[in-house]
Amino acid sequence: MEPKDIFAERISVEEVEEGDQLAPKFDSEGLIPVVTTDYKTGELLMHAYMNQDALAKTIEIGEAVYWSRSRQCLWHKGATSGLVQKIHEIRVDDDQDCIWLRVDVMGGASCHVGYRSCFYRSIPFSEEAEGKSPITLNFEDMEKVFDPKKVYGDAPNPTRL
């Protein structure tokens, strides 16, 4: 499935916002942000990016495929770990510059660090953060779903610093 075959041209604001054609707006680097949530609970699992090929492949196979900015390649979520994200629904926002995936995660985790969600820490704010420098994050999830070293070995962390 080629992106040119499934994505419409962005002709007008009215067509993009009120029309029935998929015309995603990719940024200057060719990427569109993606928010991924659990289909049943609504829990926020992760945020990533797709390019045209990743979005087209996701639509084609019904599993999440992202663009890895650190590795500069397509990233079929779960291809290495087995933690595949099966799509239940794909939504696009009003101006078609953000994608929302609603998924079931095979294996129960979406974070390469081993937690269920990539959002396993919270940032203190207001009085709780007052006078703290640097700010100390709070761990909201304490138990990992899997051991990343057993799944990925000693490969370097793919996250850029």
Backbone hydrogen bonds in HBPLUS format (Angstrom, degrees):
<---DONOR---> <-ACCEPTOR-->    atom                        ^
c    i                          cat <-CA-CA->   ^        H-A-AA   ^      H-
h    n   atom  resd res      DA  || num        DHA   H-A  angle D-A-AA Bond
n    s   type  num  typ     dist DA aas  dist angle  dist       angle   num
A0005-ASP N   A0002-GLU O   2.91 MM   3  5.39 145.6  2.03 112.9 123.3     1
A0006-ILE N   A0003-PRO O   3.10 MM   3  5.36 140.8  2.26 105.1 115.6     2
A0007-PHE N   A0003-PRO O   2.96 MM   4  5.80 154.2  2.03 166.8 167.2     3
A0008-ALA N   A0022-LEU O   2.64 MM  14  5.70 166.2  1.66 155.0 156.7     4
A0016-VAL N   A0012-SER O   3.00 MM   4  6.25 163.1  2.03 153.3 157.8     5
A0017-GLU N   A0013-VAL O   2.83 MM   4  5.95 169.1  1.84 159.2 161.9     6
A0018-GLU N   A0014-GLU O   2.81 MM   4  5.52 153.1  1.89 144.3 151.7     7
A0019-GLY N   A0015-GLU O   2.85 MM   4  4.40 134.6  2.05 115.4 124.4     8
A0025-LYS N   A0096-GLN O   2.65 MM  71  5.84 159.3  1.69 158.8 159.0     9
A0027-ASP N   A0031-LEU O   2.68 MM   4  5.23 168.2  1.69 147.1 147.0    10
A0030-GLY N   A0027-ASP O   2.80 MM   3  5.09 160.4  1.84 116.8 120.9    11
A0032-ILE N   A0050-MET O   2.84 MM  18  5.40 142.9  1.97 150.7 162.7    12
A0050-MET N   A0032-ILE O   2.96 MM  18  5.40 152.0  2.04 147.7 156.6    13
A0099-ILE N   A0033-PRO O   2.95 MM  66  6.31 168.9  1.97 157.0 160.6    14
A0034-VAL N   A0048-ALA O   2.77 MM  14  5.18 153.9  1.84 148.7 143.9    15
A0048-ALA N   A0034-VAL O   2.91 MM  14  5.18 158.2  1.96 145.2 152.3    16
A0035-VAL N   A0099-ILE O   2.87 MM  64  6.33 159.5  1.92 157.5 161.4    17
A0101-LEU N   A0035-VAL O   2.84 MM  66  6.23 158.9  1.89 156.4 163.5    18
A0036-THR N   A0046-MET O   2.89 MM  10  5.26 168.5  1.91 160.4 157.6    19
A0045-LEU N   A0036-THR O   2.80 MM   9  5.58 159.9  1.84 150.3 155.7    20
A0046-MET N   A0036-THR O   3.23 MM  10  5.26 159.6  2.28 138.1 141.1    21
A0037-THR N   A0101-LEU O   2.91 MM  64  6.31 163.9  1.93 164.7 167.9    22
A0103-VAL N   A0037-THR O   2.93 MM  66  6.26 167.6  1.95 166.6 168.6    23
A0038-ASP N   A0043-GLU O   2.83 MM   5  5.21 153.2  1.91 143.8 152.1    24
A0042-GLY N   A0038-ASP O   2.90 MM   4  4.96 144.7  2.03 130.4 139.6    25
A0039-TYR N   A0103-VAL O   2.75 MM  64  4.90 159.1  1.79 144.2 141.4    26
A0118-CYS N   A0045-LEU O   2.72 MM  73  5.79 178.5  1.72 159.1 158.5    27
A0067-TRP N   A0049-TYR O   2.78 MM  18  5.62 166.2  1.80 145.6 145.1    28
A0055-LEU N   A0051-ASN O   3.06 MM   4  6.30 165.6  2.08 160.3 163.5    29
A0056-ALA N   A0052-GLN O   2.98 MM   4  6.13 164.0  2.00 151.0 156.0    30
A0057-LYS N   A0053-ASP O   2.87 MM   4  6.01 158.1  1.92 147.6 153.9    31
A0058-THR N   A0054-ALA O   2.91 MM   4  6.04 156.6  1.96 146.9 153.4    32
A0059-ILE N   A0055-LEU O   3.05 MM   4  6.25 161.8  2.08 149.9 154.0    33
A0060-GLU N   A0056-ALA O   2.95 MM   4  6.15 152.5  2.03 143.2 151.5    34
A0061-ILE N   A0057-LYS O   2.90 MM   4  6.08 168.2  1.92 159.9 160.3    35
A0062-GLY N   A0058-THR O   2.94 MM   4  5.50 143.8  2.07 142.9 150.3    36
A0087-ILE N   A0062-GLY O   2.90 MM  25  5.24 169.5  1.91 139.1 140.7    37
A0064-ALA N   A0085-GLN O   3.03 MM  21  5.50 153.6  2.10 148.6 157.0    38
A0077-LYS N   A0064-ALA O   3.12 MM  13  5.84 138.0  2.30 140.2 152.5    39
A0066-TYR N   A0075-TRP O   2.86 MM   9  5.02 168.3  1.87 140.6 138.3    40
A0075-TRP N   A0066-TYR O   2.76 MM   9  5.02 155.5  1.82 148.8 147.1    41
A0068-SER N   A0073-CYS O   2.87 MM   5  5.46 170.2  1.88 165.0 163.2    42
A0072-GLN N   A0068-SER O   2.71 MM   4  5.34 127.7  1.98 135.9 149.2    43
A0079-ALA N   A0076-HIS O   2.94 MM   3  5.60 160.1  1.98 150.2 148.5    44
A0082-GLY N   A0078-GLY O   2.70 MM   4  4.45 145.7  1.81 121.5 128.8    45
A0106-MET N   A0084-VAL O   2.82 MM  22  5.24 165.0  1.84 167.4 165.8    46
A0086-LYS N   A0104-ASP O   2.82 MM  18  5.20 152.3  1.90 169.4 162.2    47
A0104-ASP N   A0086-LYS O   2.92 MM  18  5.20 152.0  2.00 144.5 153.4    48
A0088-HIS N   A0102-ARG O   2.78 MM  14  5.59 161.5  1.81 166.9 163.5    49
A0089-GLU N   A0102-ARG O   3.23 MM  13  5.11 149.8  2.33 141.2 141.7    50
A0102-ARG N   A0089-GLU O   2.91 MM  13  5.11 162.4  1.94 158.9 157.6    51
A0091-ARG N   A0100-TRP O   2.83 MM   9  5.01 163.9  1.86 149.7 154.8    52
A0100-TRP N   A0091-ARG O   2.84 MM   9  5.01 164.8  1.86 144.0 145.0    53
A0093-ASP N   A0098-CYS O   3.11 MM   5  5.67 156.1  2.17 155.3 159.3    54
A0096-GLN N   A0093-ASP O   3.00 MM   3  5.00 158.1  2.05 109.4 115.4    55
A0108-GLY N   A0105-VAL O   3.23 MM   3  5.29 164.7  2.25 114.0 117.9    56
A0110-SER N   A0116-ARG O   2.82 MM   6  5.43 143.7  1.95 121.8 132.9    57
A0111-CYS N   A0115-TYR O   3.29 MM   4  5.38 150.9  2.38 163.7 162.9    58
A0114-GLY N   A0111-CYS O   2.98 MM   3  5.51 162.6  2.01 115.3 121.0    59
A0145-VAL N   A0114-GLY O   2.59 MM  31  5.54 149.2  1.68 157.6 159.0    60
A0146-PHE N   A0114-GLY O   3.35 MM  32  4.94 152.4  2.43 126.7 133.6    61
A0140-GLU N   A0120-TYR O   2.87 MM  20  5.45 157.7  1.92 142.7 149.1    62
A0141-ASP N   A0120-TYR O   3.38 MM  21  5.21 154.4  2.45 139.7 136.6    63
A0122-SER N   A0138-ASN O   2.76 MM  16  5.13 155.3  1.82 146.7 154.9    64
A0138-ASN N   A0122-SER O   2.95 MM  16  5.13 169.7  1.96 149.7 152.9    65
A0129-ALA N   A0126-SER O   3.08 MM   3  5.60 141.4  2.24 112.4 122.1    66
A0130-GLU N   A0126-SER O   3.20 MM   4  6.32 127.2  2.50 143.9 158.2    67
A0130-GLU N   A0127-GLU O   3.26 MM   3  5.00 140.2  2.43  93.5 104.7    68
A0132-LYS N   A0129-ALA O   3.10 MM   3  5.66 162.4  2.13 141.4 140.2    69
A0150-LYS N   A0147-ASP O   3.02 MM   3  5.49 129.7  2.28 112.6 125.0    70
A0151-VAL N   A0147-ASP O   3.24 MM   4  6.56 147.5  2.35 148.6 158.2    71
A0152-TYR N   A0148-PRO O   2.70 MM   4  5.65 172.3  1.71 158.3 161.1    72
A0153-GLY N   A0149-LYS O   2.82 MM   4  4.47 130.7  2.07 114.1 124.1    73
